[in-house]
Structure formats: structure tokens, C-alpha cells
Amino acid sequence: MKKFIILLVFSIIIVSGAFAQVTLGLGLGATFSGFREETDTPINRYVNALTYSIMGSIEKNSFLHTFNLMFYMGDANVAREYREFHNTYDYRFFRGKIDYALDYSLWNIMNDERFPGYLGGAFFTDVSYFFDTSGYMDSPKFNALISLAVHATQRWIINSQNSLTLSAAIPLFTYAVRPAFAGVDELWSKYASEAAYFKIFGLGKFGSIHNYWALYSNIMYSYQLNSLISFNGGLGLEISHINIPKDRPRRDAVLRLNAGIAFTF
């Protein structure tokens, strides 16, 4: 662990020397989400849970790099009581997401340098996993998505201490690994028993906006305490619909509140 921390600090020092500005932060928040997974059952569920995140950005010249790692886990409750269902299944839900975006400064609103705008692309990886802890159902429900998206960022530099950032992304292409039915199928079971996880990944399918559409958006306020430390708070909204495999869609809606601290190098 000590070696990892030393390596991380050393890497930040090197990167901060090569780039104009590097920011690295930690966040804690709350996620309020609902989803309907029809490879399992056409029932609406919701998950309310604490969210943990690591975020950062790198700015050099006209380029803006941003990244975010986020995960949460909680009970996947049914949205309303279903007879003989609620007491039979006890689901836990885990979701992890990694985002990276590279934007280029293209405009300033009203030619004002306080309102820089960026446009570029983003890379998303999104893994969700929910399972029955009651022991009634043995098979976990697993989804993995890798997406390429168009990404835009708009900033408002209020003054030397305060700023507001709005970002949004729409995936254009995706690779989805999703079960055909009830969380698993014959090949999933076979490869899982063999621990051949790369073969499971190979069972995915490519998609685009005709069978996978989503909107990821975020607004964040930042207060710069001094040249090293800043505090931030934000709100994120996600909506998505995927129809891979066909006729067994999944729908998600997520509202996320987050607060954190960041260090600038």
C-alpha cells in the first residue's frame, strides 16, 4: 500500500510538471436510481445508496481531459408490492462506472473568456451486477457496456474562487455484454464454471443509437479555497434504454448528488 501511494504521488508530480494544471479529487454522494431489467422480470426496481467517486482533470493549452471513477451498492427494491414476489427475492445491486473525456476548446460565449466551451469525445465503461441474497436464485444478473460518445463541456468562471461546469454526453457506439434470459444462458453458465471470463466478454454485441440510447449529464460547482485545495458539489442525471438482446430491454434513470474535495497540482 505504501509503495502504491508513493508511486501515485510521484506520478502526479511528473504529470503536473508536463501539463499546465492537474486536479485530483475524492467524492461522496447519494444515488437515487430506478431500473427495469427485462432479461430477468418486467418489474420496476429502485436503488438508493451511498456513492463513492474519484475524479480528476488535466488542462493543457486548449485541451481538457476529465476522468471519473464511481461505484455504489445497495438493495434493489421493487417499486411496489407484487404478490408472492417481494418476500421471495432479496436482491443486492452493484454498479461501477469509469468515464474518460477529451475535449477541445472551441468557443467562448459572447467572446467572453469566462464562458469557455469544449467539444470532444468520451469513453465509458459501465458494469452492473445484481444478485439474490436470499438463496432462492443462484444466478447473478450481469451487464457490461463499453461506449464511445460525443461529449461537451461548458464552464462559467465566476471569479478567481468560484466556477460552474456543465457537461453532457450521448453515446454513439457501444459494445454490450448482456444475458439473453434470467441473468444467464447456457454458454454463460459453461464459461463461468470454467472461469473463462474473457469468453463471456466475447458473447457481447455491438450497438448504436438504434438499440442503445442514453444521456449523461452533470453540473458541478467548485470553490477554490487556495491554490492547492478546492471543494465541490454537484448533481448528475442519467437516462438510458438498451435493447440488446432484442425485445428484452433494460431502462435506467439515475439522479446523483455528490460533494467532494480536490487538490490542484
Buried (B, 14 or more C-beta within 10 A) or exposed (E): EEEEEEEEEEEBEEBBEEBEEBBBBEBEBBBBBBBBBBBBBEBBBBBBBEBBBBBBBBBEEEBBBBBBBBBBBBBBBBEEEBEEEEEEBBBBBBBBBBBBBBBEBEEEEEEEEEBBBBBBBBBBBBBBBBBBEEEEBEBBBBBBBBBBBBBBBBBBBEEEEEBBBBBBBBBBEBBBBBBBEEBBBEBBEEBBEEEEEEBBEEBBEEBEEEBBBBEBBBBBBBEBEEEEEBBBBBBBBBBBBBBBBEEBBBBBBBBBBBEBEBBBB
